[in-house]
Amino acid sequence: MPVELPSRDDLQLVRRTLEALPDVAEAEVFLIADGPGAAPAALVSGGHPQPEALPRTAHLGGAETGVVPRCLAVMDRAAMLAIAHTLHATGLFRGGRVHGWEEVAEALGAAPRHRWIVRRWLASDETLRPPSRRELATAMRDLDVARHELGYPAAMGRFFQAALRSLARLVRDEITLQSLLFSGGGMTTALGNYRDNLISRHLNKAAADAVAEAARTRGRVLEIGAGVGATTDAVLAAVDDVDYLFTDVSTFFLDAARERFRHRPGMRYALLDVNAKMTPDEPPFDVVLAANVLHNARHAGRTLAAIRELLAPGGTLVLIESCVEHHLVSASMHFLMSPQADALLPGFADIRQGQDRVFLSRTEWIRQLAALGFRDVRAEPAPGDPLAAAGQHVFTAVRGDHHPDPAPLLSKAAEALPPHLVPREIHTVDALITDRSHRP
Ligand SMILES: C[S@@+](CC[C@H](N)C(=O)[O-])C[C@H]1O[C@@H](n2cnc3c(N)ncnc32)[C@H](O)[C@@H]1O
């Protein structure tokens, strides 16, 4: 008798059954083996993703943040025009001809490691129109006025102007962004970017409040990628007595922090790389803080899973992350994300792989956290807040005790499905990257 393989409808039934189980967010169902031995198997992501994480407060800033959307739009426009100017200076686009990104990268003399940035620039329709010299000059002046309104120090204005005027040299690797960011060897510009401006002030304050709340009863804090200590400053102002492990991948920042926080009791320092085994010889932490660093993780889900293991049950994770790739970022900070040597892409192995992007979206972070069993996931600013225009968010989440476990899912599936459709194997994963068009 010919063997009946499970049909597409059968597999759809299995998927729906699994997705209806508590603790399952999404399921992918497929057949393993063929012929008489064929049976369904499934990958499931755990936890019910929250479509909308609640903010902790309705508005992060006061009335002063009302200027944020307009000022950022002005700064972003200057970056967009500078990118367009750089692309059009190749002479390739005269007469409206269309060129492939390889040709443009070649004409720019782009270093292989920065070619992904050229692709990003070309992906935007806005960069296709060449700006006039006057338009560009006006936009650069407007950028500096907007920068001032947002409270960025003058050094930050010089940094943005230098980066935007040097895009061709940056992309050719004739100069590095680090040399502009740390020009003169000081940290003023970097602190301007991560601390001394209206946006960072409110985000760092929100993160610090969340750390202080979680550390009130529990006092062990781990900061990852603490760098110039911009968020650290806000946290230390908000907490009294904590044991604070300040970590970074670079000794340069640890040495500077040792000096900067030398009068503060309770500070300790260590190297920690989010892409290596994160097993400091330490008891679990009550709070883990990671500000503007986790986009450096090769696989955000795996790094979050490792961070979860560093937290005590009930401990709080506080993240600050950029979630929108503005032109201003593509014309500046993205150069820090290019791979070393002659690799072609930042080495992401997660949902960003092959996509010429660095940041996860707000929804992607929320889903990652929920899929890993974090609870009480919150994200600020709220969508209607003027600060949301910055595209940066503070996420907080509490480590639950629960880990997705496939064994109970199998027995629940067996109760709900006919025997020949019960998956032979169920594997839980952090999150599924689903092309819904091919789903059964
Ligand atoms: C954008 S800075 C943010 C600095 C700081 N958190 C702040 O907001 O002021 C990113 C920091 O992450 C660190 N970093 C980069 N890759 C890292 C990695 N793989 N593991 C840990 N830290 C990393 C950098 O050295 C740098 O200090």
The ligand as an SDF file (V2000), in Angstrom:
LIG
                    3D

 27 29  0  0  0  0  0  0  0  0999 V2000
   29.1550   52.8270   21.3540 C   0  0  0  0  0  0  0  0  0  0  0  0
   30.2280   52.5240   22.6870 S   0  0  0  0  0  0  0  0  0  0  0  0
   29.1390   52.7180   24.0600 C   0  0  0  0  0  0  0  0  0  0  0  0
   29.8780   53.0510   25.2920 C   0  0  0  0  0  0  0  0  0  0  0  0
   29.0610   53.1980   26.5840 C   0  0  0  0  0  0  0  0  0  0  0  0
   28.2280   52.0730   26.8690 N   0  0  0  0  0  0  0  0  0  0  0  0
   28.2580   54.4390   26.5860 C   0  0  0  0  0  0  0  0  0  0  0  0
   27.0880   54.4010   26.1960 O   0  0  0  0  0  0  0  0  0  0  0  0
   28.8340   55.4410   26.9210 O   0  0  0  0  0  0  0  0  0  0  0  0
   30.4070   50.7870   22.5320 C   0  0  0  0  0  0  0  0  0  0  0  0
   31.3100   50.1660   23.5490 C   0  0  0  0  0  0  0  0  0  0  0  0
   31.2070   48.7640   23.4050 O   0  0  0  0  0  0  0  0  0  0  0  0
   32.4880   48.1940   23.4430 C   0  0  0  0  0  0  0  0  0  0  0  0
   32.4420   46.9500   22.6670 N   0  0  0  0  0  0  0  0  0  0  0  0
   32.5460   46.7940   21.3220 C   0  0  0  0  0  0  0  0  0  0  0  0
   32.5080   45.5000   21.0050 N   0  0  0  0  0  0  0  0  0  0  0  0
   32.3560   44.8140   22.1660 C   0  0  0  0  0  0  0  0  0  0  0  0
   32.2770   43.4450   22.4880 C   0  0  0  0  0  0  0  0  0  0  0  0
   32.3550   42.5090   21.5420 N   0  0  0  0  0  0  0  0  0  0  0  0
   32.1260   43.0960   23.7850 N   0  0  0  0  0  0  0  0  0  0  0  0
   32.0780   44.0320   24.7570 C   0  0  0  0  0  0  0  0  0  0  0  0
   32.1760   45.3590   24.5080 N   0  0  0  0  0  0  0  0  0  0  0  0
   32.3130   45.7440   23.2300 C   0  0  0  0  0  0  0  0  0  0  0  0
   33.4060   49.2420   22.8440 C   0  0  0  0  0  0  0  0  0  0  0  0
   34.7490   49.0600   23.2680 O   0  0  0  0  0  0  0  0  0  0  0  0
   32.7710   50.5160   23.3590 C   0  0  0  0  0  0  0  0  0  0  0  0
   33.3010   50.8930   24.5790 O   0  0  0  0  0  0  0  0  0  0  0  0
  1  2  1  0
  2  3  1  0
  2 10  1  0
  3  4  1  0
  4  5  1  0
  5  6  1  0
  5  7  1  0
  7  8  2  0
  7  9  1  0
 10 11  1  0
 11 12  1  0
 11 26  1  0
 12 13  1  0
 13 14  1  0
 13 24  1  0
 14 15  1  0
 14 23  1  0
 15 16  2  0
 16 17  1  0
 17 18  1  0
 17 23  2  0
 18 19  1  0
 18 20  2  0
 20 21  1  0
 21 22  2  0
 22 23  1  0
 24 25  1  0
 24 26  1  0
 26 27  1  0
M  CHG  2   2   1   9  -1
M  END
$$$$
